[in-house]
């Protein structure tokens, strides 16, 4: 699970460090300044990303690495949202230690805490 999520975040970081990142930044700005213009896009904006993340987490649950009960829509979108936040606040490139920190210090504790 660790490698799968980290690979997904690394791919996102590479995409954000190029033309896709500039387009994403423009779309995010449009969402803030003209929400009506992007209303039709919002429901599907993260479907593919969330589908891949869910597959990674579901496989980890099937292997017994995490409990299936902790896989929620909020948790599925958390790590990519933190990458997007870093991108917006600090730009690119996104350092690898930021990505590993998101997985090690945020995602893994939430997925493996037996009290959750």
C-alpha positions in Angstrom: 0.0 0.0 0.0 2.8 2.4 0.9 4.5 2.1 -2.4 1.3 2.4 -4.3 0.2 5.6 -2.6 3.6 7.1 -2.8 3.8 6.3 -6.5 0.5 8.0 -7.1 1.6 11.1 -5.2 4.9 11.2 -7.1 3.1 11.0 -10.4 0.8 13.9 -9.3 3.9 15.9 -8.3 5.4 15.4 -11.7 2.2 16.4 -13.5 1.8 19.5 -11.4 5.4 20.5 -12.3 4.4 21.0 -15.9 1.7 22.3 -18.3 -0.9 20.3 -16.4 0.0 22.1 -13.2 -0.5 25.5 -14.8 -3.9 24.4 -16.2 -4.9 23.1 -12.8 -3.9 26.3 -11.2 -6.0 28.2 -13.7 -9.0 26.0 -13.2 -8.7 26.4 -9.4 -8.5 30.2 -9.8 -11.7 30.1 -12.0 -13.4 28.0 -9.3 -12.7 30.7 -6.8 -13.5 33.7 -9.0 -16.3 32.3 -11.1 -17.8 29.3 -9.4 -20.7 29.1 -11.8 -18.2 28.6 -14.7 -16.8 25.5 -13.1 -19.9 24.1 -11.4 -20.4 21.4 -14.1 -16.8 20.2 -13.8 -16.6 19.9 -10.1 -18.5 16.6 -9.6 -16.1 14.7 -12.0 -12.8 16.6 -11.3 -11.4 14.0 -9.0 -13.1 10.8 -10.0 -10.1 9.1 -11.7 -7.7 10.1 -9.0 -10.1 8.9 -6.2 -10.8 5.6 -8.1 -7.1 4.8 -8.3 -6.6 5.7 -4.6 -9.5 3.6 -3.6 -8.2 0.6 -5.6 -4.8 0.9 -3.8 -6.5 1.1 -0.4 -9.0 -1.7 -1.1 -6.1 -4.0 -2.1 -4.3 -3.1 1.1 -7.5 -4.0 3.1 -7.8 -7.3 1.2 -4.2 -8.1 2.2 -5.0 -7.2 5.9 -2.7 -4.2 5.9 -5.5 -1.8 6.9 -9.1 -2.1 8.0 -11.6 -1.6 5.2 -13.8 0.4 7.6 -11.3 3.3 7.6 -11.6 3.8 3.9 -13.9 6.8 3.6 -14.3 9.3 0.8 -12.5 11.9 3.0 -9.6 9.6 3.6 -9.4 8.7 -0.1 -9.0 12.3 -1.1 -6.7 13.4 1.8 -3.2 12.7 0.5 -3.9 14.1 -2.9 -5.5 17.2 -1.4 -2.4 17.7 0.7 -0.2 17.5 -2.4 -2.5 20.1 -4.1 -2.3 22.3 -1.1 1.5 22.2 -1.1 1.4 23.0 -4.9 -0.8 26.0 -4.4 1.1 27.4 -1.4 4.7 26.6 -2.4 4.7 25.8 -6.1 6.8 23.2 -7.8 8.8 21.1 -7.7 7.2 19.3 -4.8 10.1 17.8 -2.8 10.0 14.0 -2.2 10.3 14.5 1.5 6.9 16.3 1.4 5.3 13.4 -0.3 6.8 10.8 2.0 5.9 12.9 5.0 2.2 13.0 3.8 2.2 9.2 3.6 4.3 8.5 6.8 3.0 11.2 9.1 -0.6 11.7 8.0 -2.0 8.8 5.9 -0.4 5.7 7.5 -1.4 6.7 11.1 -5.0 7.3 10.0 -5.1 4.0 8.1 -3.4 1.8 10.8 -4.5 3.3 14.1 -6.5 0.5 15.8 -8.6 3.1 17.7 -9.9 4.6 14.4 
